Amino acid sequence: MSGLDIARLDSSAADFESRFTRLIGRHQAEDEAVVARAQSIVEQVRREGDTALVRLTAELDRREVASVADLEVPRSQMQAALDALPAAARQALEDSAARLRDYAERQRLHEWRYADEHGNELGQVVRPLACVGVYAPGGKAAYPSTVLMNSVPAQVAGVEQIVLVSPAPGGELNPMVLAAAALAGVHRMFTIGGAQAVAALAWGTDAVPCVDKIVGPGNAYVAAAKRIVFGRVGIESIAGPSEVLVLADGRSDPAWAAMDLFAQAEHDEAARAILISPDAGFLDRVHEAAAQALAAQPRRQIIAASLAAEGALIKVRDMDEAVALSNRIAPEHLELAVDEPDDLLPHIQHAGAIFMGAYTPESFGDYCAGPNHVLPTGRTARFSSPLGVYDFQKRLSLIKASPQGMRALAPTVAEMARGEGLEAHARSAELRSEDR
């Protein structure tokens, strides 16, 4: 097989475990130089504010501006970009936003209250975050879909101020990004990116407001900066390179599977695309289809580099073993390209999003399926979830004691408190239970 360099693994081979472990273990270590540079940038912005933003924009984005005010995009400009879009492009954005909003409306956290047997009232109050920062990449490609995916749920949650940051290297603004910002209800937009944008949102400057939470994917410097500022502000996730895992029974079109691998690999050279199947012949046909289709791809160099560095075609004994490997990978995107995906679903433990059946490509979820495309990467699907409305809401516990309830439960409070050596805690409850 020639024309395309991609690793071939076989679960029955003696070296499979070591090769598979190395494959899924990549991307785990941070580049120390990246972390150090991000730390330096964050500190510059924290100390110098807008002055640092102007300097770093000139240095990193090749843009000379007099002040940060020159980096803010007026809402009128966002709306003008939306109004000027060709009809088909505007319709696509509107359809995507509507489907995303429809799905997001079902994710709202709800308030509830109940009374226990002592008449105490207990419950949950829900409040939206006041101000959130949305990061949208703008380097190798611009992503209006990311603007929608991060902003529409915040809008549904009732966030008062949505602040979008997206780099514009050389001063070039993508009209669909601006249009998406208008459609998604972005309140303020700044054309800054990288670690400096994250720092500005976390600490605030004279021009850029301080936010409560930062969401959205970015490059390695953005990810490092998000780790640095976590705790100062909320962070929805530390996104790594994007990834897709396709589990195939061998009955679907190999050209579909090849293009699904391409669709992931074309993001960047660090993206990961893996296909697992018990059918060796199917893997051969996918490899051949991919080799034939590569030359026609505009981003073929990125695709080829990604598949060579991070891709794999894996032969397994059966679909049970495929599912077991999938759970070890915990992929961001999982395609179940099988005749009966519902039969596999109960056994899938870890995935950001599950695409059911061969007719459901990952690209559908990227743009207009409805669920969010901001998903856990790098095996973090083992413990985290897709971005949603709940990420822009806070839960507040509600506790209202009745006089009889306090009398009934004060002994429990006192016993627990004294067990921890906290006498004032005990007396605080006991005083309310004594006759006055």
Secondary structure, 3 states (H helix, E strand, C coil): CCCCCCEEEECCCCCHHHHHHHHHHCCCCCCHHHHHHHHHHHHHHHHHCHHHHHHHHHHHHCCCCCCHHHHEECHHHHHHHHHHCCHHHHHHHHHHHHHHHHHHHCCCCCCEEEECCCCCEEEEEEEECCEEEEECCCCCCCCHHHHHHHHHHHHHHCCCEEEEECCCHHHCCCHHHHHHHHHCCCCEEECCCHHHHHHHHHHCCCCCCCCCEEECCCCHHHHHHHHHHECCEEECCCCCCCEEEEEECCCCCHHHHHHHHHHHHCCCCCCEEEEEECCHHHHHHHHHHHHHHHHHCCCHHHHHHHHHHHCEEEECCCHHHHHHHHHHHCCCEEEEECCCHHHHHHHCCCCCEEEECCCCCHHHHHHCCCCCCCCCCCCHHHCCCCCCHHHHEEEEEEEECCHHHHHHHHHHHHHHHHHCCCHHHHHHHHHHHCCC
